[in-house]
Amino acid sequence: MENLINLKVLQNEGKKVARLAGNRDLNEKIVKSKKTSMKSNGLLIPAIIVDAADALKAGLEVIDFTSKEVVTEANASQYVVLIDANHRYQAHTELMSEDSEYNKEFFLMYPLNSELSIPKMLAEINTATAAWKGADFGKGAKMMCAQQIPLLDEINELTSKGYSLDSACKWLTFNNKINKSVLSKAMNGEISTDLDKDTESGIQRGKNILNAATSVLDEKVLKTRIIIDWVIQKFLKGKGDDFTNFEETFVKFFKSLNRKDAESIEKAKGKRGESTKEQMIYNRLELLYNKFLEKTNKPLNQ
């Protein structure tokens, strides 16, 4: 127990709690679940902390947990930073303010392995101990990478809107080379050439096609991999050698869809024993695409 630090003791010493700006966002459902558990059982696992000054030295952005104000070298000595347990800490603070009968203690501790760098520690905790969801990997990689990576910024922009990591990466690259493994390695300083290469023109093409699709279709159906997988299939079928022409064709195709066409895609449902929802959407897209090609006098093998 000598390694455990009571939150009240820290607060009495004038310390405040901060978090890493790029760490996973708080999820209300998770906080609610933690509140239920902690109200009955208390805190079962201590939170891991480091000194804010050490986090800043590692090049990480630190913010006050409550106010979200940026912590600087000038006031870093006033803060400890949560490396994990953001949801547990939020649950504890909400219970303290909402429930007069809640009297559980909140404990923290410094890492047992003091030789491990903070970025490496964060990566291990969030990928091996408490697995991140797909979108968290992009944010984690962004937080750890000192260099500017346009593709990573665009991936995070889409995942913040609810796109799956798989879908976001495919819309922006038209392949599946960027995945959790690539982003996890980026958190440890291993930047893949697929992530860092000059892809500005390719990113913009993907965004142009996606923007055309969102102008007609409910974005919910675009956030999964179904439609982008179909688009990629069409691209590969055309041998992927003329992206400019492909981009123009698919921008026009999506913009040619009317509301009835869009609803037939958005409301597609699988039939047990016959076709999956994915296949139903593919079939509908193929039908609409072939009609579009016939109207525009383009060859059907595109």
Backbone bond lengths (Angstrom), bond angles and torsions (degrees), N, CA, C in turn:
res aa  C-N    CA-C-N  psi(-1)  N-CA   C-N-CA  omega(-1)  CA-C   N-CA-C  phi
1 M - - - 1.453 - - 1.530 112.33 -
2 E 1.367 116.38 -12.86 1.457 118.36 -175.22 1.526 112.51 -66.94
3 N 1.326 117.12 -20.44 1.464 119.91 178.74 1.523 112.86 -82.98
4 L 1.326 116.49 -13.94 1.458 120.65 -177.30 1.522 111.13 -82.12
5 I 1.329 114.22 140.91 1.465 120.80 179.44 1.525 108.18 -120.31
6 N 1.305 116.95 125.48 1.464 121.12 178.56 1.528 108.86 -76.49
7 L 1.315 116.80 131.92 1.460 121.04 179.85 1.521 111.62 -55.35
8 K 1.328 116.19 -38.51 1.472 119.88 -179.50 1.518 111.20 -62.03
9 V 1.333 116.42 -38.27 1.463 120.45 179.10 1.521 110.16 -63.47
10 L 1.338 116.47 -45.21 1.464 120.23 177.84 1.523 111.74 -59.53
11 Q 1.333 115.07 -44.89 1.458 119.66 -178.96 1.518 111.38 -64.98
12 N 1.325 116.88 -36.60 1.470 120.46 177.50 1.518 111.68 -66.60
13 E 1.337 115.51 -24.06 1.466 120.39 177.89 1.532 111.21 -86.10
14 G 1.337 115.66 1.79 1.459 120.02 178.45 1.509 114.81 88.62
15 K 1.338 117.21 8.10 1.453 120.94 179.63 1.527 111.22 -80.61
16 K 1.334 114.98 148.51 1.462 122.12 175.86 1.519 109.38 -118.50
17 V 1.322 114.91 162.29 1.461 119.95 -178.80 1.532 109.52 -103.50
18 A 1.313 115.25 134.72 1.473 121.63 177.80 1.521 108.82 -125.44
19 R 1.323 115.71 173.54 1.462 121.84 176.60 1.520 109.11 -138.61
20 L 1.315 116.13 165.81 1.455 120.64 176.51 1.528 108.58 -81.75
21 A 1.318 116.15 131.39 1.470 120.85 -173.60 1.520 112.87 -59.54
22 G 1.324 117.85 -34.24 1.456 120.36 -175.88 1.510 115.16 -94.67
23 N 1.334 117.35 3.05 1.454 119.50 -179.64 1.517 109.54 -69.93
24 R 1.335 116.32 166.78 1.459 120.86 -173.68 1.524 112.31 -53.77
25 D 1.324 117.00 143.95 1.454 122.38 179.33 1.518 110.23 -68.92
26 L 1.320 115.54 152.53 1.458 119.89 176.56 1.521 109.63 -71.13
27 N 1.312 115.81 136.50 1.458 122.89 178.70 1.522 107.95 -110.70
28 E 1.327 117.11 120.34 1.459 120.89 -174.88 1.523 112.56 -59.63
29 K 1.340 116.40 -36.47 1.459 119.80 179.85 1.525 110.86 -65.25
30 I 1.325 116.16 -39.83 1.466 120.17 179.50 1.524 109.84 -68.04
31 V 1.333 116.56 -41.97 1.465 120.48 178.56 1.532 109.76 -60.34
32 K 1.310 116.66 -44.22 1.469 121.09 179.79 1.524 110.83 -60.83
33 S 1.328 115.95 -42.65 1.459 120.70 178.82 1.528 110.99 -64.30
34 K 1.341 116.23 -41.72 1.457 120.54 178.92 1.528 110.99 -64.66
35 K 1.317 117.30 -36.74 1.458 120.98 179.41 1.524 111.01 -63.00
36 T 1.323 115.61 -42.85 1.463 120.31 179.38 1.528 110.36 -62.08
37 S 1.337 115.84 -44.88 1.457 120.72 -179.18 1.524 111.71 -67.07
38 M 1.332 115.94 -46.64 1.459 119.62 -175.12 1.515 112.51 -70.34
39 K 1.319 117.01 -30.15 1.458 119.89 177.57 1.533 110.77 -64.29
40 S 1.314 115.76 -36.56 1.463 120.88 -178.92 1.527 112.96 -86.50
41 N 1.329 116.00 -39.85 1.462 119.77 -169.93 1.513 115.35 -116.63
42 G 1.314 117.58 -8.02 1.448 120.14 -175.12 1.519 111.24 75.09
43 L 1.315 116.03 -169.92 1.459 121.54 179.93 1.530 108.69 -83.06
44 L 1.320 117.70 121.33 1.462 121.45 -176.15 1.527 112.38 -91.19
45 I 1.339 116.62 -26.70 1.465 121.07 -179.38 1.525 108.48 -131.93
46 P 1.322 118.55 129.39 1.471 119.80 -179.53 1.525 112.20 -66.28
47 A 1.303 115.33 153.10 1.462 121.16 176.95 1.529 109.28 -80.88
48 I 1.328 116.60 145.81 1.467 121.40 178.32 1.526 109.39 -94.47
49 I 1.318 115.92 130.52 1.466 120.48 -178.61 1.529 110.97 -129.04
50 V 1.321 114.82 159.52 1.465 121.95 168.70 1.522 106.52 -135.48
51 D 1.299 116.74 164.75 1.458 119.81 175.38 1.517 110.12 -72.95
52 A 1.315 116.57 141.76 1.460 120.76 -177.91 1.523 111.74 -60.00
53 A 1.313 116.41 -35.21 1.471 119.82 -179.85 1.523 110.92 -61.25
54 D 1.332 116.69 -37.96 1.461 120.61 179.84 1.527 110.80 -69.86
55 A 1.324 116.51 -37.74 1.468 120.30 178.46 1.525 110.50 -64.96
56 L 1.321 116.77 -40.71 1.464 120.66 178.91 1.523 110.91 -66.09
57 K 1.333 117.13 -38.26 1.463 120.95 178.09 1.523 110.98 -63.28
58 A 1.337 115.60 -28.92 1.469 120.62 179.61 1.521 111.73 -80.88
59 G 1.343 116.13 0.88 1.463 120.36 177.72 1.517 114.00 84.15
60 L 1.327 117.89 16.37 1.456 121.47 -178.20 1.523 110.85 -95.01
61 E 1.329 115.53 148.46 1.462 120.28 177.84 1.521 108.73 -89.30
62 V 1.320 115.34 128.51 1.466 121.83 -176.21 1.528 109.46 -117.31
63 I 1.330 116.31 135.56 1.460 120.32 178.89 1.521 110.39 -130.36
64 D 1.321 116.26 149.40 1.459 121.44 174.73 1.525 108.94 -58.52
65 F 1.321 117.45 132.47 1.457 120.67 -174.12 1.520 111.94 -59.99
66 T 1.315 117.06 -37.69 1.465 120.86 -175.36 1.515 113.49 -91.32
67 S 1.338 116.68 -51.26 1.465 120.55 -173.64 1.523 112.64 -84.08
68 K 1.332 117.18 -19.07 1.477 124.51 -176.78 1.528 112.45 69.40
69 E 1.346 116.70 10.02 1.464 119.71 177.37 1.528 109.80 -70.53
70 V 1.316 115.91 142.75 1.460 121.02 -177.96 1.526 110.51 -69.65
71 V 1.321 115.44 132.86 1.461 121.79 176.53 1.527 107.99 -89.38
72 T 1.313 116.34 130.96 1.467 121.56 -178.41 1.524 110.28 -115.72
73 E 1.307 115.39 175.18 1.463 119.65 177.93 1.524 111.01 -59.87
74 A 1.324 116.28 -28.47 1.464 120.47 -177.42 1.531 112.56 -65.41
75 N 1.343 116.57 -34.52 1.467 118.18 -178.78 1.526 113.50 -120.30
76 A 1.329 115.77 12.88 1.473 120.16 -176.75 1.520 112.41 -59.90
77 S 1.340 117.53 -32.17 1.468 120.37 -177.79 1.527 112.52 -64.40
78 Q 1.321 116.43 -14.80 1.474 120.38 -179.68 1.531 112.38 -85.57
79 Y 1.340 117.44 -7.04 1.463 120.06 -169.67 1.526 114.48 -123.20
80 V 1.340 113.57 148.45 1.456 122.16 162.36 1.522 105.55 -114.19
81 V 1.330 116.81 150.97 1.460 121.21 -174.98 1.525 110.52 -115.77
82 L 1.311 116.47 129.61 1.458 121.43 175.72 1.528 109.59 -73.78
83 I 1.320 116.15 123.63 1.465 120.42 174.82 1.524 109.11 -89.16
84 D 1.313 115.98 -32.08 1.465 121.37 171.94 1.525 107.65 -139.23
85 A 1.331 116.60 -174.83 1.469 122.72 174.86 1.527 114.77 72.36
86 N 1.341 117.67 22.08 1.461 118.76 177.22 1.534 111.90 -57.56
87 H 1.328 116.15 -42.04 1.466 119.62 -178.74 1.525 111.21 -69.37
88 R 1.325 116.50 -38.60 1.472 119.23 178.52 1.526 110.97 -66.39
89 Y 1.330 116.13 -39.94 1.468 119.09 179.83 1.529 110.48 -66.54
90 Q 1.332 116.63 -42.63 1.463 120.25 177.74 1.521 110.95 -61.73
91 A 1.329 116.22 -41.72 1.465 120.88 178.78 1.527 110.54 -62.15
92 H 1.314 115.66 -42.66 1.472 120.23 -179.91 1.532 111.55 -63.17
93 T 1.333 116.44 -46.58 1.467 119.17 -178.62 1.531 111.70 -65.22
94 E 1.335 116.95 -36.59 1.469 119.64 177.51 1.517 111.23 -67.35
95 L 1.319 117.11 -40.97 1.463 120.22 178.63 1.525 110.97 -65.12
96 M 1.321 116.31 -38.17 1.464 120.50 179.50 1.525 111.74 -62.92
97 S 1.332 116.31 -34.63 1.461 119.91 -177.66 1.525 113.08 -89.30
98 E 1.332 117.16 -21.69 1.466 120.75 -174.56 1.524 114.68 -102.51
99 D 1.313 116.15 -31.04 1.462 119.82 -170.70 1.523 111.02 -119.78
100 S 1.326 116.62 108.43 1.458 121.40 -177.11 1.528 112.50 -67.16
101 E 1.339 116.96 -19.15 1.461 120.97 -179.22 1.530 112.59 -88.87
102 Y 1.314 116.03 -10.81 1.465 119.75 -179.53 1.529 108.97 -77.26
103 N 1.326 116.07 119.28 1.468 119.93 -177.52 1.527 112.85 -134.86
104 K 1.347 115.45 27.43 1.460 119.66 -179.29 1.534 110.29 -76.40
105 E 1.327 114.86 153.73 1.456 120.79 178.25 1.532 110.23 -93.41
106 F 1.315 115.79 152.35 1.463 121.57 177.34 1.520 107.69 -116.47
107 F 1.341 115.64 123.54 1.456 120.49 -176.60 1.527 112.25 -112.15
108 L 1.318 114.39 147.86 1.460 121.26 178.70 1.522 108.65 -130.60
109 M 1.308 116.16 163.98 1.457 120.21 175.21 1.523 110.07 -155.18
110 Y 1.342 114.57 151.76 1.456 119.51 174.78 1.534 108.45 -79.98
111 P 1.316 118.56 155.83 1.479 121.21 -177.43 1.528 111.85 -57.36
112 L 1.325 116.48 140.80 1.461 120.89 177.83 1.519 110.93 -69.65
113 N 1.343 116.38 -32.54 1.460 121.26 177.12 1.522 108.84 -98.16
114 S 1.309 116.36 92.30 1.470 121.20 -175.34 1.522 112.76 -75.01
115 E 1.341 117.03 -10.98 1.468 120.07 -178.57 1.528 111.94 -85.69
116 L 1.326 116.98 -13.97 1.463 120.90 -178.31 1.524 109.76 -76.42
117 S 1.332 117.31 132.77 1.466 120.38 178.54 1.523 109.59 -65.98
118 I 1.314 116.68 154.10 1.467 120.56 -178.95 1.526 111.69 -61.89
119 P 1.352 119.73 -44.84 1.472 119.20 176.72 1.523 112.86 -58.65
120 K 1.334 116.82 -43.28 1.468 120.88 179.33 1.529 110.37 -64.85
121 M 1.320 115.95 -41.52 1.461 121.34 179.17 1.527 110.64 -61.58
122 L 1.312 116.08 -45.95 1.466 120.57 -179.21 1.521 110.42 -62.26
123 A 1.337 115.96 -42.88 1.460 120.19 179.88 1.520 110.84 -62.32
124 E 1.330 117.29 -43.21 1.462 121.02 -178.79 1.523 111.34 -66.91
125 I 1.325 116.94 -43.76 1.465 120.74 -178.98 1.517 110.79 -63.14
126 N 1.326 115.92 -42.17 1.466 119.04 -171.77 1.519 114.80 -91.72
127 T 1.329 117.65 -8.50 1.468 118.61 176.98 1.520 112.43 -114.78
128 A 1.307 117.18 -27.50 1.462 119.94 -178.91 1.517 112.27 -104.30
129 T 1.330 117.19 -42.14 1.460 120.49 -175.58 1.517 112.13 -86.20
130 A 1.314 117.65 -50.50 1.475 121.80 179.85 1.519 107.00 -130.36
131 A 1.302 115.37 90.57 1.471 121.28 -169.97 1.521 113.66 -54.49
132 W 1.317 114.82 133.35 1.454 121.26 174.95 1.521 110.79 -76.24
133 K 1.318 115.11 158.67 1.452 120.73 168.99 1.532 107.54 -84.66
134 G 1.330 116.03 166.97 1.453 120.70 -174.27 1.511 114.93 -50.33
135 A 1.327 117.29 -50.66 1.460 120.99 -175.91 1.524 112.41 -62.64
136 D 1.339 117.49 -28.26 1.462 120.70 -178.74 1.525 111.93 -64.94
137 F 1.337 117.27 -28.89 1.459 120.41 -177.77 1.524 111.07 -65.74
138 G 1.334 116.97 -39.84 1.457 119.93 178.73 1.517 111.69 -64.28
139 K 1.321 115.43 -42.67 1.470 119.89 179.57 1.520 110.83 -67.07
140 G 1.333 115.40 -39.39 1.457 119.14 178.36 1.517 111.41 -64.13
141 A 1.338 116.50 -42.40 1.464 120.47 179.08 1.528 110.85 -64.08
142 K 1.316 116.49 -41.08 1.468 120.96 178.51 1.525 110.61 -61.85
143 M 1.332 115.85 -41.38 1.452 120.82 -178.70 1.531 111.32 -64.22
144 M 1.342 116.54 -35.98 1.454 120.53 -174.18 1.525 114.02 -87.71
145 C 1.336 117.62 -24.61 1.471 120.90 -174.88 1.524 111.46 -83.06
146 A 1.308 115.37 122.49 1.465 119.21 179.03 1.525 110.97 -74.98
147 Q 1.337 117.42 -30.45 1.454 120.91 -177.97 1.526 112.14 -83.70
148 Q 1.308 115.34 156.41 1.459 121.41 178.47 1.519 109.69 -82.19
149 I 1.331 117.24 124.57 1.463 122.08 -179.93 1.531 108.04 -125.50
150 P 1.337 117.52 100.26 1.472 121.46 -176.01 1.524 113.86 -53.86
151 L 1.325 117.40 -42.17 1.463 120.08 -178.69 1.520 110.96 -61.73
152 L 1.320 116.88 -39.67 1.464 121.32 179.65 1.527 110.29 -64.30
153 D 1.323 116.98 -40.45 1.472 120.67 177.87 1.522 111.09 -62.26
154 E 1.331 116.34 -41.74 1.465 120.29 -178.78 1.533 111.03 -69.55
155 I 1.325 117.09 -37.44 1.460 120.87 176.64 1.522 110.22 -60.95
156 N 1.319 116.06 -45.58 1.467 120.11 179.78 1.522 112.05 -66.36
157 E 1.320 116.57 -32.32 1.461 120.68 177.59 1.528 109.88 -62.64
158 L 1.326 117.62 -42.99 1.464 121.07 -179.36 1.524 111.82 -73.69
159 T 1.326 117.73 -43.43 1.467 119.11 -178.80 1.522 111.25 -65.99
160 S 1.338 117.09 -28.71 1.467 119.72 177.27 1.526 111.65 -67.69
161 K 1.348 116.05 -19.66 1.467 121.15 177.17 1.525 111.92 -91.15
162 G 1.333 116.43 -2.20 1.454 119.61 178.14 1.513 115.31 106.64
163 Y 1.342 117.52 2.75 1.458 120.07 175.50 1.528 108.89 -69.40
164 S 1.329 116.46 141.18 1.454 118.90 174.05 1.518 107.87 -66.22
165 L 1.330 117.00 155.59 1.463 120.14 178.76 1.521 110.27 -58.64
166 D 1.322 116.31 -42.54 1.463 121.63 179.92 1.525 110.83 -59.86
167 S 1.315 116.67 -47.20 1.460 121.61 -179.05 1.531 110.95 -64.99
168 A 1.327 116.96 -47.11 1.464 120.82 -178.61 1.528 111.11 -58.00
169 C 1.330 116.39 -47.20 1.467 120.14 -178.41 1.519 111.76 -64.42
170 K 1.319 116.73 -38.57 1.460 119.96 -179.00 1.524 111.77 -70.60
171 W 1.323 118.30 -40.14 1.465 120.11 177.83 1.528 110.73 -60.44
172 L 1.318 116.77 -33.15 1.466 120.51 -174.32 1.529 114.20 -91.86
173 T 1.340 117.22 -19.47 1.466 119.37 -176.25 1.527 114.10 -125.70
174 F 1.337 117.23 -16.30 1.462 122.56 -177.41 1.538 111.96 60.96
175 N 1.322 116.35 29.31 1.463 121.51 171.87 1.531 108.32 -154.27
176 N 1.317 116.83 179.54 1.466 120.81 -177.94 1.526 112.24 -114.14
177 K 1.326 116.41 28.26 1.461 119.95 -176.48 1.530 113.13 -75.88
178 I 1.332 116.79 -24.84 1.461 119.70 178.56 1.528 108.13 -94.86
179 N 1.313 116.68 116.60 1.456 121.34 -177.45 1.529 110.22 -142.91
180 K 1.328 116.25 -172.32 1.466 120.50 -178.26 1.527 111.45 -59.87
181 S 1.318 116.27 -38.97 1.465 120.08 -178.94 1.523 111.63 -62.76
182 V 1.333 116.80 -44.07 1.465 121.41 179.38 1.527 110.68 -63.49
183 L 1.330 116.30 -42.88 1.461 120.68 -178.21 1.526 111.40 -72.52
184 S 1.318 116.78 -34.39 1.458 120.66 176.97 1.523 110.33 -64.16
185 K 1.330 117.11 -41.43 1.460 121.25 177.43 1.532 110.80 -65.89
186 A 1.340 115.86 -35.53 1.472 119.85 178.55 1.522 110.79 -62.75
187 M 1.336 115.77 -32.09 1.465 119.72 178.05 1.515 111.32 -64.51
188 N 1.336 116.15 -24.67 1.467 121.18 179.34 1.519 112.51 -100.76
189 G 1.346 116.14 13.26 1.458 120.22 175.81 1.509 115.59 90.89
190 E 1.346 117.28 2.71 1.468 120.62 178.59 1.526 108.62 -96.05
191 I 1.325 116.50 94.75 1.460 121.30 -175.14 1.522 110.25 -90.62
192 S 1.320 116.56 115.70 1.467 121.75 179.12 1.526 110.23 -67.76
193 T 1.328 115.52 145.12 1.467 119.42 176.86 1.528 110.60 -64.71
194 D 1.337 116.95 -27.88 1.464 120.08 177.68 1.523 111.48 -67.14
195 L 1.319 116.02 -28.20 1.457 120.62 179.95 1.523 111.87 -85.03
196 D 1.316 115.93 -33.78 1.468 120.40 -171.18 1.517 115.03 -103.86
197 K 1.346 118.34 -8.54 1.467 118.97 -176.22 1.533 110.55 -68.09
198 D 1.315 116.05 162.22 1.460 121.79 -178.67 1.528 110.03 -68.92
199 T 1.309 116.04 98.96 1.468 120.76 -176.78 1.526 112.08 -121.51
200 E 1.331 116.04 20.10 1.469 119.38 -174.94 1.525 112.61 -56.01
201 S 1.328 117.01 -44.44 1.464 119.36 -178.80 1.520 110.83 -67.86
202 G 1.331 116.56 -39.98 1.459 120.38 178.38 1.514 112.20 -65.41
203 I 1.316 116.58 -40.89 1.467 121.19 177.57 1.520 109.89 -59.86
204 Q 1.316 116.99 -45.43 1.453 120.79 -177.81 1.520 111.59 -65.18
205 R 1.314 117.31 -37.58 1.460 119.75 177.32 1.518 110.75 -62.69
206 G 1.321 115.49 -45.13 1.458 119.29 178.00 1.520 111.62 -61.10
207 K 1.316 116.23 -41.20 1.468 120.66 179.52 1.526 110.68 -66.24
208 N 1.334 117.06 -37.31 1.462 119.90 179.81 1.521 111.51 -63.89
209 I 1.340 116.05 -42.36 1.468 119.97 178.57 1.526 109.90 -67.35
210 L 1.326 116.90 -41.95 1.464 120.65 178.97 1.525 110.94 -63.76
211 N 1.325 117.09 -42.21 1.465 120.47 178.83 1.522 111.36 -61.59
212 A 1.335 116.05 -37.89 1.463 120.05 177.48 1.524 109.72 -64.73
213 A 1.334 116.05 -41.54 1.468 120.50 179.88 1.525 111.30 -66.00
214 T 1.335 117.43 -41.16 1.466 120.39 -178.85 1.525 112.02 -71.35
215 S 1.322 117.20 -17.55 1.470 119.37 178.43 1.524 111.17 -73.02
216 V 1.334 116.20 -14.44 1.460 121.12 -177.42 1.525 112.07 -121.57
217 L 1.324 116.15 -44.62 1.461 120.91 -174.42 1.521 112.58 -93.57
218 D 1.327 115.47 149.50 1.457 121.25 172.18 1.532 106.75 -61.23
219 E 1.310 116.62 129.89 1.470 120.02 -174.38 1.532 112.25 -62.05
220 K 1.309 116.91 -22.09 1.465 120.43 -179.21 1.517 111.27 -56.08
221 V 1.325 117.41 -41.99 1.464 121.08 -177.55 1.528 111.64 -74.04
222 L 1.330 116.93 -19.47 1.459 121.08 179.88 1.525 112.41 -87.58
223 K 1.323 116.50 -14.89 1.456 120.90 -177.14 1.525 112.80 -76.94
224 T 1.322 116.47 -17.04 1.460 120.30 174.80 1.527 108.36 -91.86
225 R 1.311 116.75 177.25 1.468 120.34 -176.00 1.529 112.89 -85.83
226 I 1.341 119.19 -6.33 1.465 120.94 -170.27 1.526 113.01 -58.16
227 I 1.324 116.66 -55.62 1.471 119.22 -175.02 1.522 111.64 -70.64
228 I 1.333 117.33 -41.49 1.460 117.85 -179.98 1.522 110.70 -66.69
229 D 1.328 118.82 -31.88 1.466 120.09 176.08 1.528 110.73 -63.93
230 W 1.319 116.18 -39.35 1.465 119.84 177.80 1.532 110.76 -65.96
231 V 1.329 116.20 -42.78 1.472 120.44 178.62 1.525 110.14 -60.47
232 I 1.340 116.21 -44.15 1.470 120.00 179.91 1.518 110.82 -63.18
233 Q 1.328 117.10 -38.66 1.467 120.33 176.76 1.523 111.05 -58.44
234 K 1.318 116.75 -42.53 1.470 120.61 179.15 1.533 110.36 -66.02
235 F 1.308 116.28 -38.72 1.467 120.87 178.87 1.532 110.30 -63.26
236 L 1.336 116.37 -46.91 1.463 120.74 -179.20 1.522 111.50 -67.44
237 K 1.320 116.29 -34.02 1.465 120.39 178.16 1.519 110.41 -63.00
238 G 1.315 116.16 -32.12 1.459 120.93 176.64 1.512 112.35 -86.44
239 K 1.358 115.59 11.21 1.466 124.62 176.23 1.524 112.28 70.31
240 G 1.333 116.34 6.25 1.455 120.09 172.58 1.513 115.37 56.31
241 D 1.341 117.88 29.42 1.463 120.08 -174.40 1.530 113.00 -102.48
242 D 1.317 117.44 -2.89 1.463 119.68 179.89 1.520 108.82 -141.14
243 F 1.330 115.03 74.96 1.456 119.74 -174.97 1.523 111.60 -66.38
244 T 1.327 117.60 -33.35 1.459 120.40 -179.15 1.524 111.02 -61.29
245 N 1.325 116.26 -47.13 1.457 121.23 178.23 1.524 110.51 -66.30
246 F 1.321 116.44 -39.32 1.468 121.33 179.44 1.525 110.38 -62.49
247 E 1.326 115.63 -44.51 1.469 120.44 179.40 1.529 110.62 -59.73
248 E 1.304 116.58 -47.42 1.459 121.20 -179.16 1.529 110.94 -60.71
249 T 1.341 115.87 -44.00 1.458 120.73 -178.98 1.522 111.53 -62.19
250 F 1.330 116.70 -45.46 1.465 119.17 -175.28 1.523 113.14 -77.69
251 V 1.310 117.38 -28.81 1.469 119.09 172.10 1.525 108.98 -62.07
252 K 1.329 116.25 -46.15 1.471 120.56 179.36 1.526 111.15 -66.11
253 F 1.340 116.67 -38.30 1.464 119.73 -179.70 1.519 111.45 -61.11
254 F 1.310 117.05 -51.76 1.463 119.36 -177.72 1.528 111.28 -63.91
255 K 1.320 116.48 -38.29 1.466 119.42 179.69 1.526 112.38 -70.90
256 S 1.330 116.47 -18.11 1.465 119.87 179.35 1.527 112.44 -78.83
257 L 1.329 117.08 -15.46 1.464 120.67 -177.91 1.520 110.90 -71.04
258 N 1.328 116.29 138.72 1.460 119.95 174.57 1.527 109.15 -98.16
259 R 1.313 116.86 179.51 1.460 120.55 -176.08 1.520 112.36 -62.90
260 K 1.314 116.78 -36.46 1.464 120.06 179.21 1.531 110.21 -65.43
261 D 1.332 115.73 -41.87 1.469 120.11 177.18 1.530 110.09 -60.70
262 A 1.323 114.67 -46.06 1.463 120.22 -177.43 1.526 110.97 -61.94
263 E 1.330 116.42 -43.16 1.463 119.86 -179.22 1.524 112.00 -65.17
264 S 1.324 116.69 -31.91 1.461 119.42 179.01 1.527 111.16 -66.59
265 I 1.325 116.11 -24.70 1.464 121.34 176.57 1.530 110.14 -86.31
266 E 1.318 115.50 -47.39 1.466 120.86 -176.86 1.525 112.62 -62.88
267 K 1.341 116.92 -36.19 1.465 121.15 -174.66 1.524 113.57 -98.99
268 A 1.320 116.51 10.13 1.471 120.13 -179.81 1.521 110.72 -61.67
269 K 1.323 115.77 137.02 1.462 121.68 178.64 1.523 109.30 -131.92
270 G 1.307 114.91 145.24 1.453 119.47 178.06 1.524 111.09 -73.56
271 K 1.311 115.19 158.94 1.460 121.58 177.48 1.522 108.30 -118.61
272 R 1.314 114.80 121.43 1.450 119.91 -176.92 1.539 111.03 -55.79
273 G 1.302 114.36 129.87 1.458 119.32 178.75 1.518 114.09 81.20
274 E 1.332 116.88 -3.72 1.463 120.09 -178.79 1.533 111.63 -121.76
275 S 1.319 116.59 -79.08 1.463 120.17 -176.67 1.530 110.65 -133.42
276 T 1.319 115.94 146.19 1.459 121.20 175.08 1.523 109.42 -78.03
277 K 1.310 116.78 166.07 1.463 121.27 176.14 1.521 109.59 -59.09
278 E 1.316 116.26 -41.30 1.458 120.98 179.56 1.524 111.03 -58.81
279 Q 1.333 116.71 -45.52 1.458 120.37 -178.71 1.521 111.05 -68.12
280 M 1.339 116.78 -35.51 1.464 120.50 178.33 1.536 110.31 -63.03
281 I 1.329 115.88 -40.65 1.463 120.05 178.54 1.520 110.30 -67.75
282 Y 1.325 117.21 -42.92 1.461 120.95 177.20 1.530 111.29 -57.67
283 N 1.322 115.27 -45.67 1.469 119.89 -178.42 1.522 110.94 -62.04
284 R 1.338 115.12 -41.56 1.473 119.39 -179.28 1.528 110.46 -67.72
285 L 1.308 117.09 -41.41 1.461 120.89 178.07 1.524 111.30 -62.92
286 E 1.328 116.36 -41.99 1.467 120.33 178.93 1.528 111.12 -60.40
287 L 1.326 115.49 -44.11 1.461 120.38 179.85 1.518 110.92 -61.75
288 L 1.317 116.52 -48.66 1.465 121.23 -178.52 1.529 111.02 -66.51
289 Y 1.323 116.43 -37.97 1.461 120.37 -178.84 1.526 111.20 -67.44
290 N 1.326 116.80 -43.00 1.469 120.38 178.72 1.522 111.86 -63.55
291 K 1.335 116.28 -37.95 1.473 120.09 176.41 1.527 110.11 -64.16
292 F 1.328 115.56 -40.11 1.466 120.71 178.67 1.524 110.24 -62.48
293 L 1.334 117.38 -44.73 1.460 121.08 -179.54 1.522 111.54 -63.96
294 E 1.323 116.38 -38.42 1.469 120.15 178.55 1.524 111.06 -63.72
295 K 1.326 116.02 -41.15 1.463 120.46 -179.59 1.526 111.98 -68.75
296 T 1.313 115.83 -31.56 1.470 119.38 -176.65 1.529 112.06 -98.24
297 N 1.352 114.76 6.31 1.465 120.61 178.05 1.520 113.47 59.01
298 K 1.327 115.80 36.91 1.457 120.18 176.51 1.526 108.66 -100.83
299 P 1.326 118.49 150.93 1.471 121.08 179.55 1.523 111.51 -63.53
300 L 1.332 117.11 141.19 1.454 122.24 -176.23 1.522 113.36 -71.63
301 N 1.309 118.43 -11.23 1.462 119.17 -177.62 1.515 113.06 -87.41
302 Q 1.330 117.65 10.91 1.462 120.20 179.07 1.520 109.62 -75.89
